[in-house]
Amino acid sequence: MNHIFVDRRGGRHDAVTVRVVVTVDDGVLNPMTTLVGRLTAEQATALIDAVRRHLAVERSDR
């Protein structure tokens, strides 16, 4: 489980506990989450963006 702190408005940060599994099919990311809390649409988008950025860094390190 990870604690993800997401806030795109620059305000208070909310902790959301999630488990994230990301598969890659033909170069397309398919993130799936098991939520312990609920994510807003904005938080879900920010989480997926964070996963994409992380994977981009991982690829550039290889």
C-alpha positions in Angstrom: 0.0 0.0 0.0 1.2 3.5 -0.8 0.1 6.8 0.6 -0.4 9.1 -2.4 -0.6 12.9 -1.7 -2.5 14.5 -4.5 -3.6 18.1 -4.8 -3.5 20.0 -8.1 -4.8 23.3 -6.6 -1.9 23.8 -4.3 -4.0 23.5 -1.2 -4.3 20.9 1.5 -2.9 17.5 0.7 -5.1 14.5 1.3 -3.7 11.0 1.9 -5.3 8.3 -0.1 -4.2 4.7 0.4 -4.1 2.8 -2.8 -2.5 -0.3 -4.4 -1.4 0.4 -8.0 -0.7 -2.2 -10.7 0.5 -1.0 -14.0 0.6 -3.2 -17.1 2.0 -2.2 -20.5 0.2 -3.5 -23.6 1.8 -2.5 -26.9 3.4 0.6 -25.2 0.1 1.7 -23.6 0.0 2.1 -19.9 -3.0 0.4 -18.2 -2.9 1.5 -14.5 -5.3 -0.3 -12.2 -6.0 0.7 -8.6 -7.5 -1.0 -5.6 -8.7 1.9 -3.5 -8.9 1.9 0.2 -10.2 5.4 0.0 -12.1 7.1 -2.8 -10.3 9.2 -5.4 -11.9 12.1 -7.1 -11.6 12.3 -10.9 -8.9 15.0 -10.5 -6.9 12.8 -8.0 -7.1 9.8 -10.3 -5.8 11.8 -13.2 -3.0 13.1 -11.1 -2.1 9.6 -9.9 -2.0 8.3 -13.5 0.2 11.2 -14.5 2.6 10.5 -11.6 2.8 6.8 -12.6 3.6 7.9 -16.2 6.3 10.3 -15.1 7.8 7.6 -12.8 7.9 5.1 -15.7 9.5 7.7 -18.0 12.3 8.3 -15.5 12.8 4.5 -15.1 13.1 4.1 -18.9 15.6 6.9 -19.2 17.8 5.4 -16.5 18.2 2.2 -18.5 
